[in-house]
Amino acid sequence: MRIGIFGAAADVQCKAVAREAAALGADTLFIEYDALDRGWPLSMLDGRTFYLGAEVDDIQGFYLRYIPAPYAPSMERDGELVLYEDWFTTFMHTRERASYFVAWLLQLAHRGATLVNAPHAASVMQYKPFQLHALRGVGARVPRTLISNDPAAIRAFHAEVKDVIFKPIMGGAITRVLDEEALERLEDVTASPVIFQERAPGEDLRIMLVGDEIVSSVAIDTPEQHLDFRADPVYSGGEASYREVRLPESVQRFCREAARACGLTFAGIDIKHQGDEWVFLELNSSPIYLDVELKLGHPISHAIARSVVEGARGQK
């Protein structure tokens, strides 16, 4: 049998999952996320699907590393990002390409194929307010949060909470402190709402969950603690170290229930931990994990591959 990986054959995490799938007796077809950008042939004919000229409807299990999304092409000019003059044409092409791939994935989900993670869940995870709703719904502790484009409401929240951070609703930027300089620019937020939260102290934890199994639970250690560890050059340069952390049963339960509420088979969950406090920040449907796997030997790729392969075999 064979499985599919939506992503890139050159991506190290895709390679790792493919190796583990091979050890489980499955071949892998890589569906390159930019196949349509390259002009490769893809077709749907009366319910049958063809990739590079070959029918691929026998594949019943897929790992979704990356789902293409439409984008407006931009470039930097005089320190600012500006759109290309022909941005609209390019944007419309990327929109149609993304629509083709998402339609394909929706068809696969509809016919019962195993998708880790299905496009419904992956797209929902872009919307951080829903994640907070799901976490609260299962009883997990989350930071005090205001989502608003109202400067007066934001100032009142800051006056009450004091130590406040902010980040975009759909991600794409690092977390920042709502300091005096940011407070002076609050009129900028009237154009679109922003997430404002009470800063949660403590160490950064990253939990990897596949199905109901927590396959990795670590604290991220860097020489200097940053508000957002992704901004730490030590972390982004692959030089961070990790410590295994044992989670209380109640926190493990929250992880499982939150992932299930969000429709995720595979989830990366970010938690702030200090003493007896475990504060949930967010879930990620396609987290970067290979550095942890290589340094600590946690079998994350194996768990993903096993989920896909066993799910595909169950469809036969």
Secondary structure, DSSP 8 states (H G I E B T S, - for coil): -EEEEEE-TT-HHHHHHHHHHHHTT-EEEEEETTTTTTT--EEEETTEEEETTEE-TT--EEEES--------EEEETTEEEE-TTHHHHHHHHHHHHHHHHHHHHHHHHTT-EEET-HHHHHHTT-HHHHHHHHHHTT-----EEEES-HHHHHHHHHHH-SEEEE-SS--S--EE--HHHHTTGGGGGGS-EEEEE---SEEEEEEEETTEEEEEEEEE-SS--SSGGG-HHHHTT--EEEE----HHHHHHHHHHHHHTT-SEEEEEEEEETTEEEEEEEESS---HHHHHHH---HHHHHHHHHHHHHHHH-
